[in-house]
Structures are given as C-alpha cells and as structure tokens.
Amino acid sequence: MLQTIPEIIAHRGYSYVAPENTLAAINLAWLVGADGVEIDIYLTTDNRIVLFHDRTTARTTGVDLTVSESSFDQLRALDLGKWKGDQWEGERIATLEEVLPTIPEGKRMFVEIKCQSEIIPHFLEILDASGCKEDQVAVICFYEDVIRDIKAIRPSLEAYWLCWTDRKPADELIEIAKSSDADGLDAMICEAFNEEFVSKVRDAGLGVYVWTVDDDAEALRMAALGVDGITTNRPPEITALLGGRR
C-alpha cells in the first residue's frame, strides 16, 4: 500500500456518471468518497455565479448561449441533464450558493474561475455567506492575474495556477506561479510531469496538483511522485487503486 495517498478530486463532480458541474454530479462525488470536487464558474450578466465549463452552452444543452453574456434566468431554463442520459433529464444549472453548502466536513471544493477578476468580489461575498470554512475551498485558474488579484484581497485563501506542463519549462512555470502569489501549480498530466518537475516545484516551496488522470498506470505514477492531489473523472476507482481513504 502507498504510504501517502493524494487528495482525489472529482473532475466537475462525478462527471463520468452524472452530468458535469451539476448538483447531481457533486452530490454523487461526495457519496462515492471523493476528497474534493472540482467545479467551473462564470459570472452571468446579472452578477450570479453559475457552474459551467464551456464558454457556450451548446455541447451540453443543445442551445447555443454564451454563458458570460446570458442572464441567470436564461441559463436556468436550460436542461443540462438529458445529454448525459434520460435519467438526468431536468437537471438545471447550479449556482455557487447551492453547491458550497454541500461540502462535507474534512472535504473541499476546487473552484476554477473561468472568467476575469470581475467575478472576485461576488465570489468572496458568496463564500463568506456560505458558512464554509476557508480551508474547505481553493481557487484554481489559468489566468495568473486572477490568481494575483484574489490573493491580494484574500491572501489566506488557497489558490493554484492551472498550467499546461508541456508548453513551458518547469522553471518558467514556477516563476509565473510565484510572481502570481499562487500556493502552487495545478498542472496537466503529460510526459513532462515527472520526478524532476515535481522536485523543482517542491524545492520552490509550492504545492503540486495534477489533472486529469483517469488511467490506472498514470494514477500510480502520480502517487509515486508524491503529488498533493489528483483530479480525475473516476474518483472511486482511483481511490480504491491507491489504497483507499487516508
């Protein structure tokens, strides 16, 4: 059995089974024992924060709306479940207010901000009103300026810079993360995500997470490298593979 088991983070909820970024997928992820849930958020035209991954709604609803250019009522009217299966028909877009209270004690939610810094004050207001402990939520984002801005306002909130491991050398990725005041890297799995990469990130005093790992051999390799967390579409299978709960 592995001595250290990384956090197992359900990608967009338990999206292998349930429609991604919905309350159904999130609640199912907690039910199957995920340590964390990753979600994606946008700000609507009427300043509501909704869970959605794509820029538009076409892929998962069949209706082509740009999320950031739509109102909450327009988005809430869409069916996000039927594309995944008839049993999910009627599943609606979720709000940040709805999902934060689902986080069980000892678990946490990784919130990917998909837009720019205009969402930050609304995000922090909802977080503060949710009753969640601050250590139950971490921010992740590809935009280093968003990471920098949120850390400037709320330095105690964990924030990780999402990056493509194969597009820049490790030293450059680390430099960007540190200049953004990020707590670490949340990096794409690839051949370049190796022992040397993890060692350099650790030596820089940064945390290291990896996405998206569904292959058993790659999950074992990541665990052996000592990553802090693995984002996966298969949380119960990867948890069982790595030896169960911590």
Rosetta blueprint (number, residue, H / E / L):
1 M L
2 L L
3 Q L
4 T L
5 I L
6 P L
7 E E
8 I E
9 I E
10 A E
11 H E
12 R L
13 G L
14 Y L
15 S L
16 Y L
17 V L
18 A L
19 P L
20 E L
21 N L
22 T L
23 L H
24 A H
25 A H
26 I H
27 N H
28 L H
29 A H
30 W H
31 L H
32 V L
33 G L
34 A L
35 D L
36 G E
37 V E
38 E E
39 I E
40 D E
41 I E
42 Y E
43 L E
44 T L
45 T L
46 D L
47 N L
48 R L
49 I E
50 V E
51 L E
52 F L
53 H L
54 D L
55 R L
56 T E
57 T L
58 A H
59 R H
60 T H
61 T H
62 G L
63 V L
64 D L
65 L L
66 T E
67 V H
68 S H
69 E H
70 S L
71 S L
72 F H
73 D H
74 Q H
75 L H
76 R H
77 A L
78 L L
79 D L
80 L L
81 G L
82 K H
83 W H
84 K H
85 G L
86 D H
87 Q H
88 W H
89 E L
90 G L
91 E L
92 R L
93 I L
94 A L
95 T E
96 L H
97 E H
98 E H
99 V H
100 L H
101 P H
102 T H
103 I L
104 P L
105 E L
106 G L
107 K L
108 R E
109 M E
110 F E
111 V E
112 E E
113 I E
114 K L
115 C L
116 Q L
117 S H
118 E H
119 I H
120 I H
121 P H
122 H H
123 F H
124 L H
125 E H
126 I H
127 L H
128 D H
129 A H
130 S H
131 G L
132 C L
133 K L
134 E H
135 D H
136 Q H
137 V E
138 A E
139 V E
140 I E
141 C E
142 F L
143 Y L
144 E H
145 D H
146 V H
147 I H
148 R H
149 D H
150 I H
151 K H
152 A H
153 I H
154 R L
155 P L
156 S L
157 L L
158 E E
159 A E
160 Y E
161 W E
162 L E
163 C E
164 W L
165 T L
166 D L
167 R L
168 K L
169 P L
170 A H
171 D H
172 E H
173 L H
174 I H
175 E H
176 I H
177 A H
178 K H
179 S H
180 S L
181 D L
182 A L
183 D L
184 G E
185 L E
186 D E
187 A E
188 M E
189 I L
190 C L
191 E L
192 A L
193 F L
194 N L
195 E H
196 E H
197 F H
198 V H
199 S H
200 K H
201 V H
202 R H
203 D H
204 A L
205 G L
206 L L
207 G E
208 V E
209 Y E
210 V E
211 W E
212 T L
213 V L
214 D L
215 D L
216 D H
217 A H
218 E H
219 A H
220 L H
221 R H
222 M H
223 A H
224 A H
225 L H
226 G L
227 V L
228 D L
229 G E
230 I E
231 T E
232 T E
233 N L
234 R L
235 P H
236 P H
237 E H
238 I H
239 T H
240 A H
241 L H
242 L L
243 G L
244 G L
245 R L
246 R L
